[in-house]
């Protein structure tokens, strides 16, 4: 904890943000073996001991223990080059009042005018949407666009607490059944009333491919089998589960936007991706695909109308362009302000930086099914080659925390006994030789401008791996939309062999990172392993307290 606290203090000093949210505390551990690395470097292969494998440890007895063991497995087998926890760094106009959230959601309903300059606001993010269907995407830029108009049954407030939205009540009826009571007197933007049938259809559209689309969000509702209206005349929907599903309400508080069944079934996918029919506080006014989205206030909203009358979202991949839009008064919120621009924003009259440690982990996935990444020794070698401390200090300027497992500190299932891999070039070179892949040439594919300093991070990683005497490494830049189209097909063969990606997990539970990205049945998986699948299945069969 002390290392993360030091990083956080340096970050807050750099950002000049006294009100940034603190990192959550460490969770308890049942997996109390010694740390997997001693944190030392050294010039000999024996300076850094190999991580302890999960098969050497006794079987866990709790859900938290199984998730911690799953994190240890991932640390040991190294399906990723582990990098860092991302900080969300925003530039804000003094004309608005808004506080950033850890889950990276920019909710225009929470924005209020701070001056008499007007009740409109504009946000510039790194990329535009991949379409307006709220159930047919897997990326935050699209979330921020569709969630101005669409809502879920449950949500989390800014502090992370589960709150009711389109459901007035939710409860477990049994081990494999939960129930939602649907709010009355809610209308879609067209004027159609929200019904339980709309709710059941929306759930089924995600988890049942036969209902309409092969939703890439299916594993975000992992363990949900389907939904049906409880009985005629009642506003209750019963959701069937494939098992206990200990995080079902956490999942519904993060995923599953509710759609108008008749509107969806009466239009084709192209129309749904160009228009919006939600229950949210803003209506779609104008959509220029790839350019901007404009909204007007929904004056018939079931809660108090929004403070803003209009809201606009546009995008600029280049951080300098986003910052210039803020300083020039063209935007009120810009995302991913790079460290070198913090001073320029804070020293400008009328703008400031606001920041928060996010729920997003940044990593380099390595496909387990292709050479040389099919050998865990080579994958560990890549981790030992990378100097995380240097990247965080020199590239991110302390805007991040080093990681050594998929789960972030403070999440349920985090394993506090695992340290990030230390840089040990001699160890890395020895592992490359043991793997039989000496002389390997590898290429790291990175998106451009999607994550804070993503290109620079990828270039640093590739350069550090390239310093090994027996591996050649380089970095390749692609548009984020290109990478998304490759990693979301459901086929591991479509993914690059080694690529930089970020994953936000607003459930605060380890399963919702490890399952979709690393389990055999995860739609975004780059890794398959029977032991990891067993640990995850055991974790999902045991209860836990909601976060």
N, C-alpha and C positions, 0 to 999 in steps of 0.2 A: 504493500500500500504506500509506503513512504516514497518509493520511486515515482509512482503515479502522482502523488501529491506535489512533489518537486516539479514535475513536468507541468502540472496544472498551474502552479504559481508562476512559472516562467511564461506560460501561455497567456495568463490573465494580464501580466505586465506588458507583454507584447501587444495584446489586443486593446488594452486600456479599457476593459469591460469589467467593472466591479460586480455587475449583476449576473454574470454568466453562471448557469446552473452547475452545481458540483457533481462530480462523479458519484454514482451510488457505491455503497460500501461492499466489501467482499462478502460473499455468501459462505455459509458453513460448509465444511468438507467432511465427507465420510471416507474419502480416498486419501488417507493421511500418510502416504509413503513419502520418502525424502524427495526433494526437488529433482527434476529430471536432468537438469544441467547445473553446473556449479557457477555459471556466469563468467568463467575465466576464458581467456584466449589462449595464447601460447604458440610456440613454434614447432611443437611436436604433435603427432597424431594422438598421443595419449593425454594431452592437456585437457581435452574436453571429453568426458565419458559419454557413451552412447545412452540415449533415453531408455528408461526401464519399460519393458513391454507389458501390455495388459495381462498376458497369460501368466505372468509371474506373481500376480496379486490375487488375494481372495475375492470371491464373488461379492458384489455389493448387496445390500439389503433394502435399499430405498430407491425411489425414482431419481432423486438427486444424485445418489451414488452411481447409478447407471449412466446418467448424463455426464458426470465427471469422468467416468471411465471411458465414455465415448470420446470426450475431449482428449484424454490421454492417448487413446488409440490414434486419433488424428495427429497429435503432436509427434508420436513415435513413427507413424507410417508416412507422415509428411505429404499428403496429397496436394498441399498448397505450399508455395513460398509464403510464409507468414509475414505480414507487413505491419499494419497499424490500425488503430482506431481513428476514424476520421473526426475532425472537428468541423462543425458547421459554422462558417464565418460569413456573416452578412454585412453588407453596407446598407445603411438606412438613411432616408431623408428625415430631417427634423420636422417635416410637415406631417408625419404620421406617428402614431403610437402603436407599437407592435413588439412583442417579445418572441424570440425564436424558440422553437420546441426541439427536444432531443430527437424526435422522430422525423425531422426535416420537413414536416408538413407546413406549408404556408397557407393558412386559412384566412381568406379575405374577410370572413365574418368577424374575426378577432381584431381587424385593423380599424382604428379610429382616427379621424382627422385631428391633428394636434394644433393646427393654425386655422386662420380664416381663408387659406388659399384655395379651399374647395373640398368637396367630398368625393373626389376621384383619386385612384391610385394605380400605379403601374409597377409590375415586377418584371425583371429580366433574369431568366435562369439560363442554364448552360445549353439546353436543348429544348426543342418543341416536342409535342406529343407524337406518339406512333399511331394515333387514331383516337376518336372520342368514345369508343366503347369501353365503359369502365371495367368490364370483365375480360378484356382481351389485350392485356399488357402486363408487364412485369417491371416497370421502371418508375422511379420517383418523379421525373419531369412530367410524365403523363398523369400520375396521381395528382400532382398539384393542379393540373388543368381540369381533370374530370371531377375532383372532389369539391370544386366550387359549386357544382350543380347537383351532384349525387350524394346520398347519405346511406349509412348502414344502420343495422339494428342497434348496434352498440358502438361506442367509440371510446377513446381515452382522452382525458383532459390534458392540459399542458403539463400537469405533474405526473401523468402516467396512470391515473385512477380510471377504472372502467366506469363509464356512464351510459345511461339509457338514451337512445335517440329515437329511432322509429319503433323500438320495442319499449313498452312501459313496464314489462316484467320479464324475467327469464329465470328458469329453474331446471334442475335435473328431475326427471320422472323416474329414472332408473339408471342402471349402469350403462346402457346403450341408447338412452333416449333423453333428449332435452326438449324444452318447450319455450317458445317465445309468445308473448301477448303483443299484438300489433297495435300501435297507436291509432286512435280514431281521429277524424277531422283533419287529416293530412291530405293535401292534393299535390299531384304532379304539376309541372309547369303548364301542361295543356289544360288543366282543370279537372282531369280524371282523378277520382278518389283513390287513395292507397288502400289496397285490400290484402287480406291474408294470402289470396291466390298469387298476387304479385310477389310477395315475400317467398313463398314456397317455390315459385317458378325461378326467381333469381338465384336461390340456393342451388336448385337442380341444374340450372344453366351452367354453373361453375363445375359442379362435381359429376355431372352426367353428360358425357359427350353426345349421347343420343338426343338430348333436349335441343341443342342448337349449334353450339360451337365446341371445339376442343379447347376449352379455356386454359391458358397457361397458368391460371391461378389455382388449378385443382389441388395441388399439394400445399397451397396456403391454407386450405381447409382440410388438412390431413385428418383422416379418420371419419369424415362426414360422408355418409352413404347416400343421403337424400332427405327430402322434406315433403310434408303433405299437410294440408289444412286439417286441423283436429276434428272439427265437425261443423256442419252447416249452421250458420247463424252465430257462431262464436268467432272471436278474433284471435284464435290461437293457432300456432303452427308447430307441429311436432317434427323434430329433426332426429333421424335415425343415425346411429354411429356404428362403426365397425367394431368398436371395442370401448373401453372405458373413456379414452380421449380426455386426459386430465387438463388440457388447455383449450377446450372447445370454446369457452366464453372469451378467453384471451384472443383466440383466432378471430372470432366474430367481432371483437372490438377493434380489430385491425383491418380485416378484409370483408368482402361481400357487400358491395354497393347494391341497393335495391332498385330494380328497373320496373317499368310499366309493361306488364306481360303483353297486353294487346298492342302496344306501340311497337314492341320488339318483333312480335310475330307478324305484324302487318308490313314490316319493312325489311329490306335485305341488309346484309352486313355493311355494304358500302354506305348506305344512308345512315345507319346507326353510327358509323365512324365519322360522319360529317355533321351530326346534329346531336342535341342533348334533350332528354326528357326525364328530369330528375325531380326530387322534392326539395332540393337545397335552397340556400338563401340567395343564389344568383342564377339568372337565366342567361342562356347563350344569346348574344346579340349579333355577333359577327365572327366568322371563322375563316381565316386565311391559312390554309394548311402549310405548315413549315414556316409561317411568318408571325402570326399573332392570333390570340383569342380575346375577344371582347365580351364582357358581361354587363348586364344591367341588374339592378336590385330586384328581387322577387318581393313585391309589396304584399303578396298573399301568403308569405311564408308562415308556417305554423307556429314559429316563435316570433319574437320581436324582429322587425325588419333590420337588415344590416345598416351600419352607420354609413358605409360607402354607397353612393348611388351607382357608380360604375367602377369596374376593375378590368385591367388589361394585363395579359401575360405575353411577353415576347421572349426572344432568346438570343444569346450571343456566345459562341463557343470560346472566343478569346476573352480572357479575364480583363485585359486592358480595355477592351471595348465595353464590357459591363461596367467597369469602374468609371469610365468616361461618361457613360450614360447617367450614372448617379451624380457625378460632379457637375454635369451639365444640366441637371434638372429634368432629364428625360425619364428617369426611373426613380421610384421611391424605395424599392427593395432590389438589391442585386445579390446573387448567391456566389459562394466560393470566392470571396475576396482573397487573393493570394497574400502571403506574409509580407512581401516587399511593398504592397500597396496599402497596408494598414495605416501607416503614418500619413500618407497622402489623403486618405479618407478622413481620419480623425482630425487632421490639421485644416481641413477645408471647412469654411463657415457654412453651416446648414446640413452637414452630414456627419455620420459617426459609424463606428464598427460595433456590432453586437454579435456575440458568439456563444456557442454551447457545445460541449462534447456530445457527439451524436450516438445513435444506435447502430452506426454503420461500420463494418470491418472492411478494410481494403486488403486484397490478397492477390496472388498470382496462382491461378489454377493450373495444375499439371495433369494432363490426361494419362491415367494409369495404364491405358491400353496401347500406347504407342512408345516406341523406343525414343530416347533412353529413359523416359519417365515411368516405364513399367517396373523399374527396380526401385524399391524404397531407399536403397543405399544412395542411388543417384539423386533422388529427391531430397534426402537429408543433406547431401553434399551441396546442393543449391542453397539450402537454408544456411548452412555454415559459411558459405561464401559471401553472404549478404551482411553488410554492416548497418543494422537497423538504427543504432544510435546516431550514426553519421547522417543517415537519410532524414531522421526526425529533426536533428539539430540544423543541418546545413541546407536541406531541401525544403522541409516544412517549417523550419525555424521554430520548433517545439509545438507546432500545431498538430500534435498527434501523440499517441501512446503505443509503444511497441507491443505486439501480440505474439503468442506462441501456440494458440489454439483457436478454433473457430468462434468460440463464445467469448463475449466481452465481460469484463469485470462488472459485478453487480447483477448479472443475469442469473436466473435459476439454472443450476448445472455448471456454472463456471468452476474450473478446477484451479484453486489457488496454489497448488503444489507444482505448477508448470511454469517455468520461466521461458521467455523468448530465447530462440537460438542465439548464442553468441557467435560473433564472427571468428572463425578458426580456419584459415586457408589451408593449413597443412592437413587438418582433419578432413576438410572438403576434398582435397586432392587424393588423399588415401582412399576415401569412400568411392570416388570416381573410379579409381583403379580396381577396387574390389567389385564394383558393379559390372566391370567389363566394358564400360563405355568411354574409355579414354579416347580423346580426339573427337568427341561429340560436338556437333554444331547445332545450337538451339537459337530460336527466335522468339522473343517476348512481344506479343501483340497487345497494344494499349489503345484505349479510346483517347480522343483529343478533347480535353476541356470538360469532360463529364464530372470528374472528381478533382478535388483540390490538388494541384500540381501533379496530375496523373502522368503526363508525358515525362516530366522531369524525374519522377519516381521510377518509372520504367527504365529510363535511360541510365539512372544510377544503378539499379539492380543489374541490368545487362552488363554495364561496365565492370561492376564488381565481380560478377561471375566470370566475365571474360579475362579477368586478371589471373584466374587459375591457369596453371601451366598445361592442363590436359582437357580444357573445355573452351570452346569459342562461343560467345553469346552476342546477340545484337537485339535491338528494339525496332519494332515496326509500328507506325501510327496508322490507325483507321478511324473512320467516323464512328461515333457511338452507335448509331442506328445500324451500321454494318455489323458490329460485334453483337448487338442484341439479336439481330436476325440469325446469327449463327448459333448462339448459345441457348435460344429458347425454342428450338425445333423439337425437343424431346429426344433427339438422336445424338449420342455422344460423338458419333463420327463427323458431325457437322461442325464441331467446335475446333478452334485452333489448338495446337498441341500445348501451348503455354500462353496464358493470357491474363491481363490485369482486369479485375472486376471489383465492384463494391457491392455489399449486401447489407441493407438496413433491416433490422428485426425489431418491430415495435411491439412484439408480444413479450419481450424481456425473458424469453425462455429458450434454452439451448436448442431444443428440438426444431425450432422453426428456422434455424440456420443450417444445422447439420443434415436434417432430413431432405430438404429440396436440393441442396448443393452437393451432398456426398453420399447419400444412401443409394442403394442399387435402383430403387424405383423413383428417385427424385428426378423431376423433369429437367432440371438444370445440372444434373450430376456430371462430374468429371472423374468419378471414382466409384468402384464397386468392391465390397469386401464383406464376406459372410459374417465375420465377427462383429464388425460395426453394425450391420443390419440387426444382428441378434441383440446387441446392447440397446439399440434404439427401440426395437420391438418390446423388450423388457421394460424400458422406461415408459413406454406408452401404455403398458398394462397395469401400472401402479399409480395411485392417486398422489397429488401434490396440491399444496395451497396455491391459489391464484396469486400472481405477482401484483 
